[in-house]
Amino acid sequence: MTKVSIVDYGVGNLHSIRRGIELAGADAMVTSERTEIEAADAIVLPGVGAFESAMDGLKDKFGVLMEAVRAGKPLLGICLGMQLLLTRSEEGNSKGLNIIPGEVVRLPSGLKVPHMGWNSLELRRENPILAGINSGSYMYFVHSYYARPEDSSTILTTTDYGVEFPSIIAQDSIIGVQFHPEKSSKIGLQLLQNFVEMVKG
């Protein structure tokens, strides 16, 4: 069975993500162990909370994550985990993993922050992660910052919340989603199933 490591670095809704990955048809394990992350077929990088503290929590995982990326191992970043894929963030002026070049910026003033609740996706590019997911599909969001990648071709879907922001980005085998698929009912499960199918490849 396909093995997916959910990286435990002190932040994230780990057990609901694990349940979602299991329902999607993979063997999911929550782990902070380097050997288990290395042995997995794919990696999920969850995250809730502040960018800077999340990067602090990832310090001893940085090497194994970058090795996995260089080897082409699929990686799914969820919510803050998506933002960590970028180069830097306005939140504490922290450096990110720099896997997908770009910056993380705060939602504009005047908007209710955090952006919390259901909102829709506008599809911009085709990708296997979007199989069975149509424009107008709703996902569940909780965030105050959003990713702004340098290369617009990495943007698969956008979402409108007073500003149009990327809600799914992808580069090679790296996927980032700004919403919580594990909280997004059938469509969220469809996305997790698509990720598992991509891993099976």
matplotlib code that plots the C-alpha trace (Angstrom):
import matplotlib.pyplot as plt

x = [0.0, 1.1, 2.8, 2.3, 4.2, 2.5, 5.3, 4.8, 6.7, 4.5, 1.8, -1.2, -4.4, -2.5, -5.1, -7.9, -5.4, -4.3, -7.9, -8.4, -5.3, -6.5, -9.9, -8.2, -6.6, -3.1, -1.3, -0.8, 1.5, 2.1, 5.8, 8.7, 11.3, 13.7, 13.8, 10.0, 9.8, 12.6, 10.8, 7.4, 6.2, 5.0, 5.0, 2.2, 3.4, 0.5, 0.3, -1.7, -0.5, 2.5, 5.0, 8.1, 7.3, 6.5, 9.9, 11.5, 9.7, 11.0, 14.7, 15.7, 13.4, 14.8, 17.4, 15.1, 12.4, 14.9, 16.3, 12.8, 12.1, 15.3, 14.5, 11.1, 9.0, 5.5, 4.8, 1.5, 1.6, -1.7, -2.7, 0.4, 2.2, 1.6, 3.0, 6.1, 7.0, 7.7, 10.8, 9.8, 6.8, 5.7, 4.7, 7.8, 9.9, 10.8, 12.5, 10.6, 11.7, 12.2, 10.9, 8.5, 10.0, 7.7, 6.5, 3.7, 1.7, -1.1, -4.6, -5.4, -6.6, -10.3, -11.1, -12.2, -9.2, -8.7, -10.6, -12.6, -15.2, -16.2, -15.1, -14.9, -12.1, -11.6, -9.7, -6.8, -4.8, -5.3, -3.5, -4.1, -4.6, -7.8, -9.4, -13.1, -12.9, -14.7, -14.6, -17.0, -16.2, -16.1, -13.3, -12.9, -10.4, -8.8, -5.9, -4.7, -1.9, -1.6, 1.0, 2.2, 4.5, 6.9, 5.9, 2.2, 2.3, 2.4, -1.1, -3.7, -6.7, -7.6, -10.1, -11.7, -11.9, -11.7, -8.5, -7.9, -5.3, -3.8, -5.6, -3.7, -0.2, 1.9, 5.5, 6.6, 5.6, 5.0, 1.4, 0.3, -3.3, -4.4, -7.5, -8.0, -9.0, -9.5, -12.3, -13.8, -16.2, -16.4, -14.5, -11.6, -11.5, -11.5, -8.3, -6.6, -7.6, -6.1, -2.9, -2.7, -3.3, -0.5, 1.8, 0.9, 1.7]
y = [0.0, 3.6, 5.1, 8.8, 10.5, 13.4, 15.5, 16.2, 19.4, 20.7, 22.4, 21.2, 19.3, 16.0, 13.3, 14.6, 14.8, 11.2, 10.1, 11.9, 10.3, 6.8, 7.4, 8.3, 4.8, 5.2, 4.1, 7.3, 7.9, 11.0, 11.1, 13.3, 10.5, 11.1, 7.4, 7.2, 10.4, 9.0, 5.6, 7.1, 7.3, 10.8, 13.6, 15.8, 19.1, 20.3, 23.5, 26.0, 29.1, 31.4, 31.1, 31.8, 29.3, 26.7, 27.2, 26.9, 23.6, 22.4, 23.1, 19.5, 18.3, 20.7, 18.3, 15.3, 17.5, 19.0, 15.6, 14.3, 17.2, 16.8, 13.1, 14.0, 12.6, 14.0, 16.5, 18.1, 21.3, 22.2, 25.7, 27.1, 24.1, 25.5, 28.9, 27.3, 26.1, 29.7, 31.8, 34.2, 35.6, 39.1, 37.3, 38.0, 38.4, 34.7, 32.7, 29.7, 26.5, 28.2, 25.2, 27.3, 30.9, 33.6, 35.4, 35.1, 38.3, 39.4, 39.7, 43.4, 45.7, 46.2, 42.5, 40.4, 38.4, 35.5, 34.5, 31.7, 29.4, 28.0, 29.6, 28.5, 27.6, 29.1, 26.6, 28.2, 25.2, 21.5, 19.2, 15.6, 17.0, 18.5, 15.4, 15.4, 18.9, 21.7, 25.5, 26.6, 23.8, 24.9, 24.3, 25.2, 28.1, 29.5, 31.9, 35.5, 35.3, 34.0, 32.7, 34.9, 32.7, 34.4, 32.1, 32.5, 29.1, 27.4, 28.7, 26.0, 27.6, 31.0, 32.1, 35.5, 37.1, 40.8, 39.9, 37.1, 34.7, 31.4, 28.5, 25.6, 25.9, 23.1, 22.7, 19.3, 16.8, 19.6, 20.7, 23.4, 24.1, 27.1, 25.4, 22.4, 19.4, 17.3, 19.7, 20.1, 17.2, 15.1, 17.6, 17.7, 13.9, 13.9, 16.1, 13.8, 10.8, 12.5, 13.1, 9.4, 8.4, 10.8, 9.1, 5.7, 7.2]
z = [0.0, -0.7, 2.4, 3.2, 6.0, 7.7, 9.1, 12.8, 13.8, 16.5, 14.4, 12.3, 12.4, 12.2, 13.0, 10.8, 7.9, 8.6, 8.6, 5.3, 3.7, 5.0, 3.4, 0.2, 0.1, 1.5, 4.6, 6.6, 9.5, 11.6, 12.3, 13.2, 12.5, 9.6, 8.7, 8.4, 6.3, 4.0, 3.7, 2.7, -0.9, -0.4, 2.3, 3.6, 5.3, 7.4, 9.3, 11.3, 13.2, 12.6, 9.8, 11.9, 14.7, 12.0, 10.4, 13.8, 14.3, 10.9, 11.5, 12.1, 9.2, 6.6, 5.2, 4.8, 3.2, 0.7, -0.1, -0.8, -3.1, -5.1, -5.5, -7.0, -4.1, -4.1, -1.4, -0.4, 1.6, 3.4, 4.5, 6.4, 5.0, 1.5, 2.5, 3.9, 0.4, -0.7, -0.3, 2.5, 4.4, 5.6, 8.8, 10.9, 7.8, 8.0, 5.3, 4.0, 2.3, -1.1, -3.0, -5.0, -5.4, -4.1, -1.0, 1.5, 2.1, 4.4, 3.2, 2.5, 5.3, 5.3, 4.9, 7.9, 8.9, 9.1, 6.0, 7.6, 6.0, 2.7, -0.5, -4.2, -6.5, -10.0, -12.1, -14.1, -15.3, -15.8, -13.4, -12.1, -8.6, -10.0, -11.4, -10.7, -9.3, -11.2, -11.1, -8.4, -6.1, -2.4, 0.1, 3.7, 4.4, 7.6, 6.9, 7.2, 4.7, 1.2, -1.2, -4.1, -6.3, -8.7, -11.6, -12.4, -14.3, -10.8, -10.0, -10.7, -9.0, -7.5, -4.9, -4.4, -1.0, -1.7, -3.5, -5.9, -4.4, -5.4, -3.6, -5.3, -6.6, -8.2, -9.4, -10.6, -7.9, -5.3, -4.5, -2.2, -1.1, 0.9, 2.2, 4.5, 2.3, 5.4, 6.4, 2.9, 2.7, -0.5, -2.7, -0.2, -0.1, -3.9, -3.8, -1.3, -3.5, -6.5, -4.5, -3.6, -7.2, -8.3, -5.8, -7.1, -10.6]

ax = plt.figure().add_subplot(projection="3d")
ax.plot(x, y, z, "-o")
ax.set_aspect("equal")
plt.show()
